[in-house]
Amino acid sequence: MYQKLKESEEVKNDFVHIAAHELRAPIQPILGLTQIVRWRIKDSHEQQLLDTVLRNAKRLQRLTQDILDISRIESNSLGLNKELFDLNDIILNAMDDLVLGTKFSSNNRLSMDDLVLGTKFSSNNRLSYEPHNILLHADKSRIAQVISNLLNNAVKFTAKGTITIDVKEHKTGDNNSNNSNWVIVSVKDTGQGIDVNILPKLFTKFASKSYHGTGLGLFISKDIVEAHGGRIWAENNPDGIGATFSFSLPLC
């Protein structure tokens, strides 16, 4: 019985992995060609129709990537390709992607003044960040994935309000012990906060009460951060408005 269950589980995992790969293949040309047509069309109504196609194609792309990542995590094959990079660049790019994903406009590049003062990226939300240049030796694409997951999560649960990204350095230890330098990245929103029933299992698979997400993003983010020797956590804000998601990573 145990052997049959094990074989059944392996077949299921193989099917999920293959299906995700096969789904990913046609998504990229759909995105690419739709974007080309989108830039060529001048009619605003037709542009809006294509924007809908792009948004949903990107959702499908994220879902297939999440499924592949879950498969890699469960098979202990989620490797890291570490390199030296500026964390600030990753955050700025993630913010740009968030804005472009909302408006699909080539004129939405965020200026430095916008970032410091708080940028209005939709009719109901503001995105705020004060840039910090911090060097990390980590997997650049995976850290970008974590930040993107946290930003999208904040947007999803903030119908109207401000999303603030905060970066700070933190040192542990004292003069008589080994000191460790860390960077802590926090994404604070003014949304509905974390449901008390979800909070204890927040970073587990499918822990979500949203109709617009699977809950996989936070589970994957936790594995990525911990693979780098860091940790991730979340809490409702002390004033009762919104929540803050944070993660720490060791500095060079």
Secondary structure as GFF3:
##gff-version 3
##sequence-region A 1 252
A	DSSP	alpha_helix	2	40	.	.	.	ID=ss1
A	DSSP	alpha_helix	44	74	.	.	.	ID=ss2
A	DSSP	beta_strand	82	86	.	.	.	ID=ss3
A	DSSP	alpha_helix	87	103	.	.	.	ID=ss4
A	DSSP	alpha_helix	112	117	.	.	.	ID=ss5
A	DSSP	beta_strand	119	120	.	.	.	ID=ss6
A	DSSP	beta_strand	125	129	.	.	.	ID=ss7
A	DSSP	beta_strand	135	139	.	.	.	ID=ss8
A	DSSP	alpha_helix	140	156	.	.	.	ID=ss9
A	DSSP	beta_strand	161	172	.	.	.	ID=ss10
A	DSSP	beta_strand	180	188	.	.	.	ID=ss11
A	DSSP	three_ten_helix	199	201	.	.	.	ID=ss12
A	DSSP	alpha_helix	216	227	.	.	.	ID=ss13
A	DSSP	beta_strand	231	236	.	.	.	ID=ss14
A	DSSP	beta_strand	243	250	.	.	.	ID=ss15
###
